[in-house]
């Protein structure tokens, strides 16, 4: 199957909306991606056209998006492009959505501190047998 995989660089334009659904977690936010170019006559960077995408994240990526992203954050989004057309109130609407496979802060524009997500306990998790729990040790003195 041919799908368009893309990478978009831009800013988070709306606060991520998080939902816990029957099929797992889901989050979405709007991404503003503005092209910039160097104007030789003005000797400065100039903003070009801004494209807006709705970014969709699922499962653990959705949980991490909700915990990590805020409006204005510079991000890099990779995923599958989905162009949708709809008829609402007699008007034709077209939207460009990204079904994200990876989202991260754009480190070319700032720093970020990574915190590994805790692994979820499998359903029906079992307590550890006592032989797997380390025993407390007496301090060892070196003479």
RAPE-V511885 format. One record per helix or strand. SS is the DSSP state (H for helix, E for strand). FROM is the first residue (numbers start at 1). LEN is the number of residues. Records with the same first field share a line. If there is no record, write none. Layout:
BEGIN
SS->FROM-LEN, FROM-LEN
END
This chain:
BEGIN
E->5-8, 17-5, 24-16, 44-15, 74-15, 91-15
H->59-10, 130-3
END
